[in-house]
Amino acid sequence: MMALELFHYPTQTHICNYVDLLDNLIDTVKDVDLLVEKGIIVNCVGDNKVIAKMFNRLGSYMILSDSCYYDIVERMKTHYKYPWNHAKARLRSAYFSNVWTGTATVAATSLLILTVIQTVSSIIQL
């Protein structure tokens, strides 16, 4: 499909642009796992490692001038550059992955803050 599109419709490379977008999204097997879980990719091959390898290879041989997904890819790369976004994602997945872990995290943090306030106020009274 990509070869047909590149040779017969070089100004309308929608499939190649989409493959390029997926290549930018997929670097590891975990990326493929997430895309399969969310229903963005249907894996008929069976092994997500093969899918990751395929998209990474397909994307490396394409030279596209104008992509309709260019803005999305640039925003994604800009977002990925900032370490704060990585820290937020790790915190969200570790401490707020569901309602109960989020509630427990907020309760434990509140308890810790109240304990510190209590300790400081008792030291000040001495």
DSSP file (Angstrom, degrees, kcal/mol; ACC not computed):
  #  RESIDUE AA STRUCTURE BP1 BP2  ACC     N-H-->O    O-->H-N    N-H-->O    O-->H-N    TCO  KAPPA ALPHA  PHI   PSI    X-CA   Y-CA   Z-CA
    1    1 A M     >        0   0    0      0, 0.0     4,-2.4     0, 0.0     5,-0.2   0.000 360.0 360.0 360.0 -41.9    0.0    0.0    0.0
    2    2 A M  H  >  +     0   0    0      2,-0.2     4,-2.7     1,-0.2     5,-0.2   0.923 360.0  47.8 -66.0 -42.9    2.8    2.4    0.9
    3    3 A A  H  > S+     0   0    0      2,-0.2     4,-2.2     1,-0.2     5,-0.3   0.918 112.4  49.6 -64.2 -43.3    4.7    1.7   -2.4
    4    4 A L  H  >>S+     0   0    0      1,-0.2     4,-2.6     2,-0.2     5,-0.6   0.927 113.4  46.6 -59.5 -45.7    1.6    2.1   -4.4
    5    5 A E  H  X5S+     0   0    0     -4,-2.4     4,-1.7     1,-0.2     7,-0.3   0.917 112.7  48.7 -65.0 -43.8    0.8    5.4   -2.7
    6    6 A L  H  <5S+     0   0    0     -4,-2.7    -1,-0.2     1,-0.2    -2,-0.2   0.867 120.0  36.2 -66.2 -36.3    4.4    6.7   -3.0
    7    7 A F  H  <5S+     0   0    0     -4,-2.2    -2,-0.2    -5,-0.2    -1,-0.2   0.828 129.4  28.3 -89.3 -32.4    4.7    5.9   -6.7
    8    8 A H  H  <5S+     0   0    0     -4,-2.6    -3,-0.2    -5,-0.3    -2,-0.2   0.730 133.5  26.8-101.8 -24.8    1.2    6.6   -8.0
    9    9 A Y    ><< +     0   0    0     -4,-1.7     3,-1.5    -5,-0.6    -1,-0.2  -0.458  65.9 157.8-133.2  61.7   -0.1    9.3   -5.6
   10   10 A P  T 3  S+     0   0    0      0, 0.0     3,-0.3     0, 0.0    -1,-0.1   0.705  76.4  51.5 -65.9 -18.4    3.0   11.1   -4.3
   11   11 A T  T 3  S+     0   0    0      1,-0.2     2,-0.3    -3,-0.1    -5,-0.1   0.583 109.3  51.1 -92.0  -9.1    1.1   14.2   -3.4
   12   12 A Q    <   +     0   0    0     -3,-1.5     2,-1.2    -7,-0.3     3,-0.3  -0.600  63.6 157.5-125.4  70.3   -1.5   12.3   -1.3
   13   13 A T     >  +     0   0    0     -3,-0.3     4,-2.0    -2,-0.3    55,-0.2  -0.453  13.4 143.2 -95.6  62.2    0.6   10.1    1.0
   14   14 A H  H  > S+     0   0    0     -2,-1.2     4,-2.0     2,-0.2    -1,-0.2   0.902  72.7  46.5 -69.6 -41.9   -2.0    9.5    3.7
   15   15 A I  H  > S+     0   0    0     -3,-0.3     4,-2.5     2,-0.2     5,-0.2   0.933 114.3  47.5 -67.4 -45.1   -1.0    5.9    4.5
   16   16 A C  H  > S+     0   0    0      1,-0.2     4,-2.4     2,-0.2    -1,-0.2   0.882 110.9  52.3 -63.8 -37.9    2.7    6.8    4.6
   17   17 A N  H  X S+     0   0    0     -4,-2.0     4,-2.2     2,-0.2    -1,-0.2   0.901 110.3  48.2 -63.7 -39.8    1.9    9.8    6.8
   18   18 A Y  H  X S+     0   0    0     -4,-2.0     4,-2.5     2,-0.2    -2,-0.2   0.898 111.1  49.7 -68.3 -40.0    0.0    7.5    9.2
   19   19 A V  H  X S+     0   0    0     -4,-2.5     4,-2.3     2,-0.2    -2,-0.2   0.893 110.4  51.5 -64.0 -39.0    2.8    4.9    9.3
   20   20 A D  H  X S+     0   0    0     -4,-2.4     4,-2.0     2,-0.2    -2,-0.2   0.900 109.1  50.4 -63.8 -40.9    5.2    7.8   10.0
   21   21 A L  H  X S+     0   0    0     -4,-2.2     4,-1.6     2,-0.2    -2,-0.2   0.933 111.8  47.2 -61.6 -46.1    3.0    8.9   12.9
   22   22 A L  H  X S+     0   0    0     -4,-2.5     4,-2.4     1,-0.2    -2,-0.2   0.858 108.4  55.8 -64.9 -34.5    2.9    5.4   14.3
   23   23 A D  H  < S+     0   0    0     -4,-2.3    -1,-0.2     1,-0.2    -2,-0.2   0.890 107.7  49.1 -63.9 -37.9    6.7    5.1   13.9
   24   24 A N  H  < S+     0   0    0     -4,-2.0    -1,-0.2     1,-0.2    -2,-0.2   0.814 114.8  45.5 -69.5 -29.6    7.0    8.2   16.0
   25   25 A L  H  < S+     0   0    0     -4,-1.6     2,-0.6    -5,-0.1    -2,-0.2   0.830 106.0  67.0 -79.3 -33.2    4.7    6.8   18.6
   26   26 A I     <  +     0   0    0     -4,-2.4    -1,-0.1     1,-0.2     3,-0.1  -0.807  42.5 133.7-102.4 118.8    6.3    3.3   18.7
   27   27 A D  S    S+     0   0    0     -2,-0.6     2,-0.2     1,-0.3    -1,-0.2   0.566  71.9  23.6-122.4 -34.3    9.8    2.7   20.0
   28   28 A T  S  > S-     0   0    0      1,-0.1     4,-1.3    25,-0.0     3,-0.3  -0.734  82.9-100.9-129.0 174.8    9.4   -0.3   22.3
   29   29 A V  H  > S+     0   0    0     -2,-0.2     4,-2.7     1,-0.2     5,-0.2   0.828 119.3  62.3 -65.7 -32.6    7.1   -3.3   22.8
   30   30 A K  H  > S+     0   0    0      1,-0.2     4,-2.2     2,-0.2    -1,-0.2   0.871 100.0  53.7 -62.0 -36.1    5.4   -1.4   25.7
   31   31 A D  H  > S+     0   0    0     -3,-0.3     4,-2.2     2,-0.2    -1,-0.2   0.919 110.4  46.0 -63.4 -43.3    4.3    1.3   23.2
   32   32 A V  H  X S+     0   0    0     -4,-1.3     4,-2.7     2,-0.2     5,-0.3   0.906 109.2  55.8 -65.5 -41.5    2.7   -1.4   21.0
   33   33 A D  H  X S+     0   0    0     -4,-2.7     4,-2.5     1,-0.2    -2,-0.2   0.920 109.9  46.2 -55.4 -44.9    1.1   -3.0   24.1
   34   34 A L  H  X S+     0   0    0     -4,-2.2     4,-2.2     2,-0.2    -1,-0.2   0.919 112.7  48.5 -65.7 -44.5   -0.5    0.3   24.9
   35   35 A L  H  <>S+     0   0    0     -4,-2.2     5,-2.2     2,-0.2     6,-1.4   0.862 113.8  47.0 -66.3 -35.4   -1.7    0.9   21.4
   36   36 A V  H ><5S+     0   0    0     -4,-2.7     3,-1.0     4,-0.2    -1,-0.2   0.914 111.3  51.8 -69.2 -42.7   -3.2   -2.6   21.1
   37   37 A E  H 3<5S+     0   0    0     -4,-2.5    -2,-0.2    -5,-0.3    -1,-0.2   0.870 111.3  47.2 -61.2 -37.6   -4.8   -2.2   24.5
   38   38 A K  T 3<5S-     0   0    0     -4,-2.2    -1,-0.3    -5,-0.1    -2,-0.2   0.507 115.6-115.5 -83.9  -4.5   -6.5    1.0   23.5
   39   39 A G  T < 5S+     0   0    0     -3,-1.0    -3,-0.2    -4,-0.4    -2,-0.1   0.636  83.1 118.9  83.2  14.0   -7.6   -0.4   20.2
   40   40 A I  S   <S+     0   0    0     -5,-2.2     2,-0.4     1,-0.2    -4,-0.2   0.850  79.4  34.1 -79.1 -35.8   -5.5    1.8   17.9
   41   41 A I  S    S-     0   0    0     -6,-1.4     2,-0.7    -9,-0.2    -2,-0.3  -0.966  71.6-150.6-119.5 136.3   -3.7   -1.2   16.5
   42   42 A V        -     0   0    0     -2,-0.4     2,-1.0    -3,-0.1     3,-0.1  -0.936  16.7-148.7-104.0 116.0   -5.2   -4.6   15.9
   43   43 A N        +     0   0    0     -2,-0.7     5,-0.1     1,-0.2    -2,-0.0  -0.742  31.9 159.9 -92.2 102.9   -2.4   -7.2   16.2
   44   44 A C        +     0   0    0     -2,-1.0    -1,-0.2     1,-0.1    -2,-0.0   0.509  69.7  68.7 -94.4  -7.8   -3.0  -10.1   13.9
   45   45 A V  S    S-     0   0    0     -3,-0.1    -1,-0.1     2,-0.1     3,-0.1   0.883  94.5-137.5 -78.0 -40.8    0.6  -11.2   14.0
   46   46 A G  S    S+     0   0    0      1,-0.1     2,-0.6     2,-0.0    -1,-0.1  -0.187  74.7  79.6 113.1 -41.3    0.5  -12.2   17.6
   47   47 A D    >>  -     0   0    0      1,-0.1     4,-1.3     2,-0.0     3,-0.5  -0.900  58.7-158.8-108.4 121.5    3.8  -10.9   18.9
   48   48 A N  H 3> S+     0   0    0     -2,-0.6     4,-2.3     1,-0.2     5,-0.2   0.761  92.1  64.8 -68.5 -24.2    4.0   -7.2   19.8
   49   49 A K  H 3> S+     0   0    0      1,-0.2     4,-2.2     2,-0.2    -1,-0.2   0.884 100.9  50.7 -64.3 -37.9    7.8   -7.2   19.5
   50   50 A V  H <> S+     0   0    0     -3,-0.5     4,-2.4     2,-0.2    -1,-0.2   0.893 109.5  50.6 -65.9 -40.5    7.4   -8.0   15.8
   51   51 A I  H  X S+     0   0    0     -4,-1.3     4,-2.5     2,-0.2     5,-0.2   0.925 110.4  48.9 -63.9 -45.1    5.0   -5.1   15.3
   52   52 A A  H  X S+     0   0    0     -4,-2.3     4,-2.1     1,-0.2    -2,-0.2   0.923 113.3  47.1 -60.4 -45.0    7.4   -2.7   17.1
   53   53 A K  H  X S+     0   0    0     -4,-2.2     4,-1.9     2,-0.2    -1,-0.2   0.895 111.2  52.4 -63.8 -40.8   10.2   -3.8   14.9
   54   54 A M  H  X S+     0   0    0     -4,-2.4     4,-2.9     2,-0.2     5,-0.2   0.941 111.5  44.2 -62.5 -49.4    8.1   -3.5   11.7
   55   55 A F  H  X S+     0   0    0     -4,-2.5     4,-2.2     1,-0.2    -1,-0.2   0.885 112.5  52.4 -66.6 -36.9    7.0    0.0   12.4
   56   56 A N  H  X S+     0   0    0     -4,-2.1     4,-0.8    -5,-0.2    -1,-0.2   0.859 114.2  43.3 -66.9 -33.5   10.5    1.1   13.4
   57   57 A R  H  X S+     0   0    0     -4,-1.9     4,-0.7    -5,-0.2     3,-0.3   0.901 112.8  51.3 -76.1 -41.9   11.9   -0.3   10.1
   58   58 A L  H >< S+     0   0    0     -4,-2.9     3,-0.8     1,-0.2     4,-0.3   0.908 110.3  49.7 -61.5 -41.8    9.1    1.0    7.9
   59   59 A G  H >< S+     0   0    0     -4,-2.2     3,-0.7     1,-0.2    -1,-0.2   0.768 101.4  62.5 -70.3 -25.2    9.5    4.5    9.3
   60   60 A S  H 3< S+     0   0    0     -4,-0.8    -1,-0.2    -3,-0.3    -2,-0.2   0.708 103.7  48.1 -76.0 -17.8   13.3    4.6    8.8
   61   61 A Y  T << S+     0   0    0     -3,-0.8     2,-0.4    -4,-0.7    -1,-0.2   0.420  91.4  96.6-101.4   1.0   13.1    4.2    5.0
   62   62 A M    <   -     0   0    0     -3,-0.7     2,-0.5    -4,-0.3    -3,-0.0  -0.741  49.1-168.8 -96.9 138.9   10.4    6.9    4.3
   63   63 A I        +     0   0    0     -2,-0.4     2,-0.4     0, 0.0    -3,-0.0  -0.942  16.0 176.5-122.7 106.8   11.2   10.4    3.2
   64   64 A L        -     0   0    0     -2,-0.5     3,-0.2     1,-0.2    -2,-0.0  -0.917  18.6-168.3-114.5 136.0    8.1   12.5    3.4
   65   65 A S  S    S+     0   0    0     -2,-0.4     2,-0.6     1,-0.3    -1,-0.2   0.949  77.8  21.5 -86.4 -57.0    8.0   16.2    2.7
   66   66 A D        -     0   0    0      3,-0.0     2,-0.4     4,-0.0    -1,-0.3  -0.951  69.3-172.5-118.9 118.2    4.6   17.3    4.0
   67   67 A S    >   -     0   0    0     -2,-0.6     3,-1.4    -3,-0.2     4,-0.2  -0.892  25.4-145.2-109.3 138.1    2.8   15.3    6.5
   68   68 A C  T 3  S+     0   0    0     -2,-0.4     3,-0.2     1,-0.3     4,-0.2   0.641 106.2  52.3 -72.5 -11.9   -0.8   16.0    7.6
   69   69 A Y  T 3> S+     0   0    0      1,-0.1     4,-2.5     2,-0.1    -1,-0.3   0.213  75.7 110.2-103.2  13.0    0.3   14.8   11.0
   70   70 A Y  H <> S+     0   0    0     -3,-1.4     4,-2.6     1,-0.2     5,-0.2   0.906  77.4  48.7 -57.5 -46.4    3.3   17.1   11.2
   71   71 A D  H  > S+     0   0    0     -4,-0.2     4,-2.4     1,-0.2    -1,-0.2   0.895 111.7  49.9 -62.6 -40.1    1.8   19.3   14.0
   72   72 A I  H  > S+     0   0    0      2,-0.2     4,-2.3     1,-0.2    -1,-0.2   0.927 111.9  47.7 -64.0 -44.8    0.9   16.3   16.1
   73   73 A V  H  X S+     0   0    0     -4,-2.5     4,-2.5     2,-0.2    -2,-0.2   0.910 112.5  48.9 -64.2 -42.6    4.4   14.8   15.8
   74   74 A E  H  X S+     0   0    0     -4,-2.6     4,-2.4    -5,-0.2    -1,-0.2   0.911 112.2  47.7 -65.5 -41.9    6.0   18.1   16.7
   75   75 A R  H  X S+     0   0    0     -4,-2.4     4,-2.5     2,-0.2    -1,-0.2   0.892 112.3  51.0 -64.3 -37.9    3.8   18.7   19.7
   76   76 A M  H  X S+     0   0    0     -4,-2.3     4,-2.2    -5,-0.2    -2,-0.2   0.919 111.3  46.8 -65.0 -43.9    4.5   15.1   20.8
   77   77 A K  H  X S+     0   0    0     -4,-2.5     4,-1.3     2,-0.2    -2,-0.2   0.893 113.1  49.4 -65.7 -39.8    8.2   15.6   20.5
   78   78 A T  H  X S+     0   0    0     -4,-2.4     4,-0.7     1,-0.2     3,-0.3   0.918 112.3  47.9 -64.3 -43.5    8.1   18.9   22.4
   79   79 A H  H >< S+     0   0    0     -4,-2.5     3,-0.6     1,-0.2     6,-0.2   0.884 110.1  52.8 -62.9 -39.0    6.0   17.3   25.1
   80   80 A Y  H 3< S+     0   0    0     -4,-2.2    -1,-0.2     1,-0.2    -2,-0.2   0.758  98.8  65.3 -70.5 -25.6    8.4   14.3   25.4
   81   81 A K  H 3< S+     0   0    0     -4,-1.3    -1,-0.2    -3,-0.3    -2,-0.2   0.809  82.6  86.0 -68.4 -30.4   11.5   16.6   25.8
   82   82 A Y    XX  -     0   0    0     -4,-0.7     4,-0.9    -3,-0.6     3,-0.8  -0.600  66.1-152.6 -82.3 125.1   10.4   18.0   29.2
   83   83 A P  H 3> S+     0   0    0      0, 0.0     4,-2.3     0, 0.0     5,-0.2   0.795  92.5  67.2 -64.2 -28.4   11.5   15.9   32.2
   84   84 A W  H 3> S+     0   0    0      1,-0.2     4,-2.5     2,-0.2     5,-0.2   0.871  97.0  54.1 -60.8 -36.2    8.5   17.2   34.2
   85   85 A N  H <> S+     0   0    0     -3,-0.8     4,-2.0    -6,-0.2    -1,-0.2   0.867 107.7  50.0 -66.5 -35.8    6.1   15.4   31.9
   86   86 A H  H  X S+     0   0    0     -4,-0.9     4,-2.3     2,-0.2    -2,-0.2   0.920 111.1  48.9 -65.9 -43.2    8.0   12.1   32.5
   87   87 A A  H  X S+     0   0    0     -4,-2.3     4,-2.6     1,-0.2    -2,-0.2   0.914 110.8  50.1 -64.0 -42.7    7.8   12.7   36.3
   88   88 A K  H  X S+     0   0    0     -4,-2.5     4,-2.7     1,-0.2    -1,-0.2   0.908 110.7  49.8 -61.3 -41.9    4.1   13.4   36.1
   89   89 A A  H  X S+     0   0    0     -4,-2.0     4,-2.4     2,-0.2    -1,-0.2   0.909 111.7  47.7 -65.2 -41.5    3.4   10.3   34.1
   90   90 A R  H  X S+     0   0    0     -4,-2.3     4,-2.3     2,-0.2     5,-0.2   0.924 113.7  47.6 -65.1 -43.4    5.4    8.1   36.5
   91   91 A L  H  X>S+     0   0    0     -4,-2.6     4,-3.0     1,-0.2     5,-0.6   0.924 112.6  49.5 -62.2 -44.2    3.6    9.7   39.5
   92   92 A R  H  X5S+     0   0    0     -4,-2.7     4,-1.3     1,-0.2    -2,-0.2   0.907 114.8  43.2 -63.2 -42.4    0.2    9.2   37.9
   93   93 A S  H  <5S+     0   0    0     -4,-2.4     4,-0.2    -5,-0.2    -1,-0.2   0.845 121.4  39.9 -74.5 -31.0    0.8    5.6   37.0
   94   94 A A  H  <5S+     0   0    0     -4,-2.3    -2,-0.2    -5,-0.2    -3,-0.2   0.903 132.0  18.3 -83.4 -42.3    2.4    4.7   40.4
   95   95 A Y  H  <5S+     0   0    0     -4,-3.0    10,-0.3    -5,-0.2    -3,-0.2   0.572 131.7  35.4-111.3 -11.7    0.2    6.6   42.8
   96   96 A F     << +     0   0    0     -4,-1.3    -1,-0.1    -5,-0.6    -3,-0.1  -0.061  69.6 123.8-133.4  35.2   -3.0    7.5   40.9
   97   97 A S  S    S+     0   0    0     -4,-0.2     2,-0.3    -6,-0.1    -1,-0.1   0.787  85.7   2.9 -70.8 -26.8   -3.6    4.4   38.7
   98   98 A N  S  > S-     0   0    0     -3,-0.1     4,-2.0     1,-0.1     5,-0.2  -0.901  87.4 -90.7-146.9 179.0   -7.1    3.9   40.1
   99   99 A V  H  > S+     0   0    0     -2,-0.3     4,-2.5     1,-0.2     5,-0.2   0.879 119.8  50.3 -62.2 -40.6   -9.4    5.5   42.6
  100  100 A W  H  > S+     0   0    0      2,-0.2     4,-2.5     1,-0.2    -1,-0.2   0.904 111.3  45.4 -71.4 -41.2   -8.2    3.6   45.6
  101  101 A T  H  > S+     0   0    0      2,-0.2     4,-2.1     1,-0.2    -1,-0.2   0.880 114.5  50.4 -69.2 -34.7   -4.5    4.2   45.2
  102  102 A G  H  X S+     0   0    0     -4,-2.0     4,-2.4     2,-0.2    -2,-0.2   0.922 111.7  47.1 -65.0 -44.2   -5.2    7.9   44.5
  103  103 A T  H  X S+     0   0    0     -4,-2.5     4,-2.6     1,-0.2    -2,-0.2   0.913 113.0  49.0 -63.6 -43.3   -7.4    8.1   47.6
  104  104 A A  H  X S+     0   0    0     -4,-2.5     4,-2.6     2,-0.2    -1,-0.2   0.881 110.7  51.1 -64.5 -38.1   -4.7    6.3   49.7
  105  105 A T  H  X S+     0   0    0     -4,-2.1     4,-2.3   -10,-0.3    -2,-0.2   0.930 112.3  45.3 -65.0 -45.6   -2.0    8.6   48.3
  106  106 A V  H  X S+     0   0    0     -4,-2.4     4,-2.5     2,-0.2    -2,-0.2   0.913 114.5  49.0 -64.4 -42.5   -4.0   11.8   49.2
  107  107 A A  H  X S+     0   0    0     -4,-2.6     4,-2.5     2,-0.2    -2,-0.2   0.921 112.7  46.9 -64.1 -44.3   -4.8   10.4   52.7
  108  108 A A  H  X S+     0   0    0     -4,-2.6     4,-2.2     2,-0.2    -2,-0.2   0.898 113.3  48.6 -65.5 -40.4   -1.2    9.5   53.4
  109  109 A T  H  X S+     0   0    0     -4,-2.3     4,-2.4    -5,-0.2    -2,-0.2   0.917 112.1  48.9 -65.2 -42.9    0.1   12.8   52.2
  110  110 A S  H  X S+     0   0    0     -4,-2.5     4,-2.7     1,-0.2    -2,-0.2   0.916 111.4  49.9 -62.0 -43.5   -2.5   14.7   54.3
  111  111 A L  H  X S+     0   0    0     -4,-2.5     4,-2.1     1,-0.2    -1,-0.2   0.894 110.5  50.1 -62.3 -40.7   -1.6   12.6   57.3
  112  112 A L  H  X S+     0   0    0     -4,-2.2     4,-2.2     2,-0.2    -2,-0.2   0.918 111.7  47.6 -64.3 -43.8    2.1   13.4   56.8
  113  113 A I  H  X S+     0   0    0     -4,-2.4     4,-2.5     1,-0.2    -2,-0.2   0.921 112.2  49.2 -63.9 -44.4    1.4   17.1   56.5
  114  114 A L  H  X S+     0   0    0     -4,-2.7     4,-2.5     1,-0.2    -1,-0.2   0.875 110.2  51.8 -63.7 -36.5   -0.8   17.2   59.6
  115  115 A T  H  X S+     0   0    0     -4,-2.1     4,-2.5     2,-0.2    -1,-0.2   0.910 110.0  48.5 -65.3 -42.5    1.9   15.3   61.5
  116  116 A V  H  X S+     0   0    0     -4,-2.2     4,-2.6     2,-0.2    -2,-0.2   0.916 112.2  49.0 -63.8 -42.8    4.6   17.8   60.5
  117  117 A I  H  X S+     0   0    0     -4,-2.5     4,-2.7     2,-0.2    -2,-0.2   0.919 111.8  49.2 -62.3 -43.6    2.3   20.7   61.5
  118  118 A Q  H  X S+     0   0    0     -4,-2.5     4,-2.0     2,-0.2    -2,-0.2   0.908 112.4  47.9 -61.9 -43.3    1.6   19.0   64.9
  119  119 A T  H  X S+     0   0    0     -4,-2.5     4,-1.9     2,-0.2    -2,-0.2   0.926 113.2  47.1 -64.9 -45.5    5.3   18.4   65.5
  120  120 A V  H  X S+     0   0    0     -4,-2.6     4,-2.3     1,-0.2    -2,-0.2   0.918 112.5  49.5 -63.6 -43.6    6.2   22.0   64.6
  121  121 A S  H  X S+     0   0    0     -4,-2.7     4,-1.6     1,-0.2    -1,-0.2   0.866 110.8  49.6 -66.6 -34.7    3.4   23.5   66.7
  122  122 A S  H  X S+     0   0    0     -4,-2.0     4,-0.7    -5,-0.2    -1,-0.2   0.846 111.2  49.8 -72.3 -32.2    4.5   21.4   69.7
  123  123 A I  H >< S+     0   0    0     -4,-1.9     3,-0.6     1,-0.2    -2,-0.2   0.895 109.6  51.5 -69.5 -39.7    8.1   22.4   69.3
  124  124 A I  H 3< S+     0   0    0     -4,-2.3    -2,-0.2     1,-0.2    -1,-0.2   0.863 104.8  56.7 -65.0 -36.1    7.1   26.1   69.1
  125  125 A Q  H 3<        0   0    0     -4,-1.6    -1,-0.2     1,-0.3    -2,-0.2   0.738 360.0 360.0 -69.3 -22.7    5.0   25.8   72.4
  126  126 A L    <<        0   0    0     -4,-0.7    -1,-0.3    -3,-0.6    -2,-0.2   0.494 360.0 360.0 -71.9 360.0    8.1   24.6   74.3
